[in-house]
Amino acid sequence: MFKSIFTHHKWALIISAVAVAVGYFYGGPQVAGLVAILGVMEVSLSFDNAVINAKILKHMSDAWQKIFLTWGLLIAVVGMRFILPMLLVVVTTGLNPAKVLELALAKGSAEEHGSFGYYLTEAHPQIAAFGGMFLLLLFLDYIFEEREIQWLTWLEKPLSKIGRLNALSYAVAGIALIIGAKISEHPAQVLVAGIIGIVTYILVNGLGDLFGPDEDAEESTGPNEVTKLVGKAAFFSFLYLEVIDSSFSFDGVIGAFAITSDPLIIALGLGIIGALFVRSITVHLVKAGTLDSYVYLEHGAHWAIGALAALLILSLKVEIPEAVTGLTGVVLIVAAVISSVARNKRNAKAGVTAG
């Protein structure tokens, strides 16, 4: 088992060890421990993200899969977990970027008024509204779609039927945004951020659909293999993956500042270890054909995303512990895997394949 884990995640494990070592030389055993804790936290919060990534990545060519692992990782580490939080503070406070960078490097506590961590925490309503709307639409578009295989049949079947109504996902998201604004102490900011989240989803999703049918957008990999996306279609799928990653990473970044206010430690834990392992797991899921073998895993990941979206909206009124967010996703993923294994056993007895 351990040999298999090392084989599939060799580079992620090696680079993670290097990140922990850097943490040790930077601040001793305590900092090394914090780097490891943040890495584990990010992976536990983002495993459902890896499943969704795998669903999209398996349709992309090998070249674009490598881009996802290289340039995508750079975007995740530098862009999503360092530059994006700073931009959020710039936008929500009106401070100039140089001042925000100075605050980020000052390592002030999140409880200290005027610190970077404090301002980032204060931006939670906008973050929760944007991420909540984007993830909610991702969940709704999946759950309202009619599909041959269903997991929670008693619930998914009626939802797929009412999903035949045009634009129902956007109607539900709009109602959820109104409720979120009503329960929040900052309704105007929540509405604006939520609308931006909805528009972002429409644009990124729509552009992918727009360029998907192009003749140069796909390449055949064989009669029995999945057709791979290249060109414009692959680019917009890549963009879609990065937006999904940002929606997942917001909550983790805020949670990280509750543990440490040092941006280097956060970058090592969330960015290097967390983001790298999420990508390593994503590629492993694609190469191993896990989504085909465990047919309910994709369902579980989407239900986890729906739960995360609901928790983000609820967090506009009450504080949601990171443990609750992480465990909710883990429980749903584990339940989906167990259900898939049970289904495979039933199919094996009946003499049919897993799919």
C-alpha positions as CSV (number, residue, x, y, z in Angstrom):
1,M,0.0,0.0,0.0
2,F,2.7,2.5,1.1
3,K,4.8,1.5,-2.0
4,S,1.8,2.3,-4.2
5,I,1.2,5.7,-2.5
6,F,4.9,6.6,-3.0
7,T,4.9,5.5,-6.6
8,H,1.8,7.6,-7.5
9,H,2.7,10.7,-5.4
10,K,6.5,10.5,-5.3
11,W,7.2,14.1,-6.3
12,A,4.4,15.5,-4.1
13,L,5.9,13.6,-1.2
14,I,9.4,14.7,-1.9
15,I,8.6,18.3,-2.5
16,S,6.3,18.3,0.6
17,A,9.3,17.0,2.7
18,V,11.4,19.8,1.3
19,A,8.7,22.4,2.2
20,V,8.6,21.0,5.8
21,A,12.4,21.1,5.9
22,V,12.4,24.8,4.7
23,G,9.9,25.5,7.5
24,Y,12.3,23.8,10.0
25,F,15.3,25.9,8.9
26,Y,13.1,29.0,8.8
27,G,11.7,28.7,12.3
28,G,12.5,25.4,13.9
29,P,10.3,22.4,14.7
30,Q,7.2,24.5,15.6
31,V,7.2,26.1,12.1
32,A,7.8,22.8,10.4
33,G,4.8,21.4,12.3
34,L,2.6,24.3,11.2
35,V,3.6,23.8,7.5
36,A,2.6,20.1,7.8
37,I,-0.7,21.0,9.5
38,L,-1.6,23.5,6.9
39,G,-0.8,21.1,4.1
40,V,-3.0,18.4,5.7
41,M,-5.8,20.9,6.3
42,E,-5.7,22.0,2.6
43,V,-5.8,18.5,1.3
44,S,-8.7,17.5,3.6
45,L,-10.7,20.6,2.6
46,S,-10.0,20.1,-1.1
47,F,-10.3,16.4,-1.9
48,D,-13.7,17.0,-3.4
49,N,-11.9,19.7,-5.5
50,A,-9.5,17.0,-6.8
51,V,-12.4,14.8,-7.8
52,I,-14.1,17.6,-9.8
53,N,-10.7,18.5,-11.3
54,A,-10.3,14.8,-12.4
55,K,-13.6,14.8,-14.1
56,I,-12.5,17.8,-16.3
57,L,-8.9,16.8,-16.6
58,K,-9.6,13.4,-18.1
59,H,-11.0,15.1,-21.2
60,M,-7.9,17.2,-21.7
61,S,-4.9,16.2,-23.7
62,D,-1.6,15.0,-22.1
63,A,0.0,18.3,-22.9
64,W,-2.7,20.2,-21.1
65,Q,-2.6,17.8,-18.2
66,K,1.1,18.7,-17.8
67,I,0.3,22.4,-18.0
68,F,-2.2,21.9,-15.2
69,L,0.6,20.3,-13.1
70,T,3.2,23.0,-13.9
71,W,1.8,26.4,-14.8
72,G,-1.4,25.5,-12.9
73,L,0.5,24.7,-9.8
74,L,2.4,28.1,-10.1
75,I,-0.9,29.9,-10.5
76,A,-2.3,28.0,-7.4
77,V,0.7,28.8,-5.2
78,V,1.5,32.3,-6.3
79,G,-1.7,33.5,-7.7
80,M,-4.5,31.9,-5.7
81,R,-2.8,31.7,-2.3
82,F,-0.7,34.9,-2.3
83,I,-1.6,37.5,-5.0
84,L,-5.4,36.9,-4.9
85,P,-5.7,37.4,-1.1
86,M,-3.8,40.7,-1.4
87,L,-6.0,41.8,-4.3
88,L,-9.0,41.1,-2.1
89,V,-7.6,43.3,0.6
90,V,-6.8,46.0,-1.9
91,V,-10.4,46.0,-3.3
92,T,-12.2,45.7,0.1
93,T,-10.1,48.3,1.9
94,G,-9.0,50.8,-0.8
95,L,-5.4,50.6,0.4
96,N,-2.7,50.7,-2.3
97,P,-1.0,47.4,-3.3
98,A,2.4,48.5,-1.8
99,K,0.8,49.1,1.6
100,V,-1.0,45.8,1.4
101,L,2.2,43.9,0.5
102,E,3.9,45.7,3.5
103,L,1.1,44.5,5.8
104,A,1.3,40.9,4.4
105,L,5.0,40.8,5.2
106,A,4.6,42.3,8.6
107,K,3.0,39.1,9.9
108,G,0.4,40.8,12.1
109,S,-2.1,38.7,13.9
110,A,-5.6,38.3,12.5
111,E,-7.0,39.7,15.8
112,E,-4.8,42.8,15.4
113,H,-6.7,45.7,14.0
114,G,-5.2,47.0,10.8
115,S,-3.1,43.9,10.0
116,F,-3.3,41.9,6.8
117,G,-4.9,39.0,8.5
118,Y,-7.5,41.3,10.0
119,Y,-8.4,42.9,6.7
120,L,-8.6,39.5,5.0
121,T,-10.9,38.2,7.7
122,E,-13.1,41.3,7.4
123,A,-13.4,40.5,3.7
124,H,-15.1,37.2,4.5
125,P,-18.6,38.3,3.5
126,Q,-17.4,39.0,-0.1
127,I,-15.3,35.9,-0.2
128,A,-18.2,33.7,1.1
129,A,-20.7,35.2,-1.4
130,F,-18.4,34.9,-4.4
131,G,-17.3,31.3,-3.6
132,G,-20.7,30.3,-2.4
133,M,-22.5,31.3,-5.6
134,F,-19.9,29.8,-7.9
135,L,-19.8,26.5,-6.1
136,L,-23.6,26.4,-5.7
137,L,-24.1,26.7,-9.4
138,L,-21.5,24.0,-10.0
139,F,-23.5,21.8,-7.7
140,L,-26.9,22.7,-9.0
141,D,-26.0,22.2,-12.7
142,Y,-24.8,18.7,-11.9
143,I,-27.6,17.7,-9.6
144,F,-30.4,19.1,-11.9
145,E,-29.0,17.1,-14.9
146,E,-30.6,13.8,-15.8
147,R,-28.1,11.0,-15.7
148,E,-28.2,7.2,-16.1
149,I,-26.4,6.5,-12.8
150,Q,-27.7,8.1,-9.6
151,W,-26.4,7.8,-6.1
152,L,-29.0,9.2,-3.7
153,T,-31.8,8.1,-6.0
154,W,-34.6,9.1,-3.7
155,L,-33.3,12.7,-3.9
156,E,-31.4,12.9,-7.2
157,K,-34.3,11.5,-9.3
158,P,-36.9,14.2,-8.4
159,L,-34.2,16.9,-8.6
160,S,-33.2,15.8,-12.1
161,K,-36.9,16.0,-13.1
162,I,-37.5,19.6,-11.8
163,G,-34.1,20.4,-13.4
164,R,-35.8,20.3,-16.8
165,L,-37.0,23.9,-16.1
166,N,-34.8,26.3,-17.9
167,A,-32.3,28.4,-15.9
168,L,-33.6,26.8,-12.6
169,S,-30.0,26.7,-11.3
170,Y,-29.7,30.5,-11.6
171,A,-33.1,31.0,-10.0
172,V,-32.1,28.9,-7.0
173,A,-28.7,30.6,-6.8
174,G,-30.4,34.0,-6.9
175,I,-32.7,33.1,-4.0
176,A,-29.8,31.8,-2.0
177,L,-27.9,35.1,-2.6
178,I,-30.9,37.2,-1.5
179,I,-31.1,35.0,1.7
180,G,-27.4,35.4,2.2
181,A,-27.5,39.2,1.9
182,K,-30.5,39.3,4.2
183,I,-28.8,37.4,7.0
184,S,-25.4,39.2,6.6
185,E,-24.4,42.5,8.2
186,H,-23.1,43.6,4.9
187,P,-25.9,43.1,2.4
188,A,-24.6,45.4,-0.3
189,Q,-21.1,43.8,-0.4
190,V,-22.6,40.3,-0.4
191,L,-25.0,41.1,-3.3
192,V,-22.2,42.5,-5.4
193,A,-19.7,39.7,-4.7
194,G,-22.4,37.1,-5.2
195,I,-23.4,38.6,-8.6
196,I,-19.8,38.6,-9.6
197,G,-19.5,34.9,-8.6
198,I,-22.6,34.1,-10.7
199,V,-21.3,36.1,-13.7
200,T,-17.9,34.4,-13.5
201,Y,-19.5,31.0,-13.5
202,I,-21.6,31.9,-16.6
203,L,-18.7,33.3,-18.5
204,V,-16.2,30.6,-17.7
205,N,-18.7,27.8,-18.2
206,G,-20.2,29.4,-21.3
207,L,-16.8,30.0,-22.9
208,G,-15.9,26.4,-22.5
209,D,-19.2,25.3,-24.1
210,L,-18.8,27.9,-26.9
211,F,-15.4,26.7,-28.0
212,G,-15.9,23.0,-27.2
213,P,-17.5,22.0,-30.5
214,D,-14.7,23.5,-32.7
215,E,-13.2,21.0,-35.1
216,D,-9.7,21.8,-33.8
217,A,-10.8,21.6,-30.2
218,E,-10.6,17.8,-29.9
219,E,-8.3,15.0,-30.9
220,S,-9.2,11.4,-31.1
221,T,-7.1,9.1,-28.9
222,G,-8.5,5.8,-30.2
223,P,-11.9,4.1,-30.7
224,N,-12.3,3.1,-27.1
225,E,-10.8,6.1,-25.4
226,V,-12.1,9.5,-24.2
227,T,-11.8,12.2,-26.8
228,K,-9.3,14.8,-25.6
229,L,-9.7,18.5,-25.6
230,V,-7.0,20.7,-27.1
231,G,-6.8,24.3,-28.3
232,K,-9.3,26.8,-27.1
233,A,-11.6,24.2,-25.5
234,A,-8.7,23.0,-23.4
235,F,-7.6,26.5,-22.5
236,F,-11.1,27.4,-21.1
237,S,-11.3,24.1,-19.3
238,F,-8.0,25.0,-17.7
239,L,-9.3,28.4,-16.8
240,Y,-12.4,26.7,-15.3
241,L,-10.2,24.5,-13.2
242,E,-8.3,27.6,-11.8
243,V,-11.5,29.4,-10.9
244,I,-12.8,26.3,-9.1
245,D,-9.5,26.1,-7.3
246,S,-9.8,29.8,-6.2
247,S,-13.3,29.2,-4.9
248,F,-12.0,26.3,-2.8
249,S,-8.9,28.1,-1.7
250,F,-10.5,31.3,-0.2
251,D,-11.8,29.5,2.9
252,G,-8.5,27.7,3.5
253,V,-6.5,30.9,3.3
254,I,-8.7,32.6,5.9
255,G,-8.5,29.6,8.1
256,A,-4.7,29.5,7.7
257,F,-4.5,33.1,9.1
258,A,-6.2,31.8,12.3
259,I,-3.2,29.4,12.7
260,T,-0.4,31.7,11.6
261,S,0.0,35.2,10.1
262,D,3.3,34.4,8.4
263,P,2.7,34.4,4.6
264,L,5.8,32.2,4.0
265,I,4.4,29.5,6.3
266,I,1.0,29.7,4.6
267,A,2.6,29.5,1.1
268,L,4.6,26.5,2.1
269,G,1.7,24.7,3.7
270,L,-1.3,25.6,1.6
271,G,0.5,26.4,-1.6
272,I,3.4,23.9,-1.9
273,I,2.1,20.9,0.0
274,G,-1.7,21.4,-0.3
275,A,-2.0,22.6,-3.9
276,L,0.6,20.1,-5.1
277,F,-1.0,17.1,-3.4
278,V,-4.5,18.1,-4.7
279,R,-3.0,18.1,-8.2
280,S,-1.2,14.9,-7.7
281,I,-4.4,13.2,-6.4
282,T,-6.3,14.7,-9.4
283,V,-3.8,13.2,-11.9
284,H,-3.8,9.9,-10.1
285,L,-7.6,9.7,-10.2
286,V,-7.4,10.3,-14.0
287,K,-4.6,7.8,-14.7
288,A,-6.1,5.1,-12.5
289,G,-9.6,5.5,-13.9
290,T,-11.0,5.9,-10.4
291,L,-14.1,7.8,-11.5
292,D,-15.0,4.9,-13.7
293,S,-14.3,2.3,-11.0
294,Y,-16.1,4.3,-8.2
295,V,-19.1,5.6,-10.1
296,Y,-20.6,7.4,-7.1
297,L,-17.4,9.3,-6.3
298,E,-18.3,12.2,-8.6
299,H,-21.8,12.4,-7.0
300,G,-20.2,12.5,-3.6
301,A,-17.8,15.3,-4.6
302,H,-20.7,17.4,-6.0
303,W,-22.8,16.9,-2.8
304,A,-19.7,17.9,-0.8
305,I,-19.5,21.0,-3.0
306,G,-23.2,21.7,-2.4
307,A,-22.6,21.4,1.3
308,L,-19.6,23.7,1.2
309,A,-21.7,26.3,-0.8
310,A,-24.4,26.1,1.9
311,L,-21.8,26.4,4.7
312,L,-20.3,29.5,3.0
313,I,-23.7,31.1,2.8
314,L,-24.5,30.2,6.4
315,S,-21.1,31.6,7.5
316,L,-22.4,35.1,6.5
317,K,-24.4,34.8,9.8
318,V,-22.5,32.4,12.0
319,E,-18.9,31.3,12.3
320,I,-18.3,27.8,10.8
321,P,-15.3,25.9,12.1
322,E,-12.8,24.6,9.6
323,A,-13.2,21.1,11.0
324,V,-16.9,21.1,10.2
325,T,-16.2,22.2,6.6
326,G,-13.5,19.6,6.1
327,L,-15.3,16.7,7.8
328,T,-18.5,17.3,5.9
329,G,-16.7,16.8,2.6
330,V,-14.7,13.8,3.8
331,V,-17.8,12.1,5.1
332,L,-19.7,12.5,1.8
333,I,-16.6,11.4,-0.2
334,V,-16.1,8.3,2.0
335,A,-19.8,7.5,1.8
336,A,-19.7,7.7,-2.0
337,V,-16.7,5.4,-2.1
338,I,-18.4,2.8,0.2
339,S,-21.5,2.9,-2.0
340,S,-19.4,2.5,-5.1
341,V,-17.6,-0.6,-3.7
342,A,-21.0,-2.1,-2.6
343,R,-22.3,-1.5,-6.2
344,N,-19.3,-3.1,-7.8
345,K,-19.7,-6.2,-5.6
346,R,-23.3,-6.4,-6.6
347,N,-22.4,-6.0,-10.2
348,A,-19.6,-8.6,-9.9
349,K,-22.1,-11.1,-8.6
350,A,-24.5,-10.3,-11.4
351,G,-21.7,-10.6,-13.9
352,V,-21.7,-6.9,-15.1
353,T,-19.0,-4.3,-15.3
354,A,-18.5,-1.4,-12.8
355,G,-19.8,1.2,-15.3
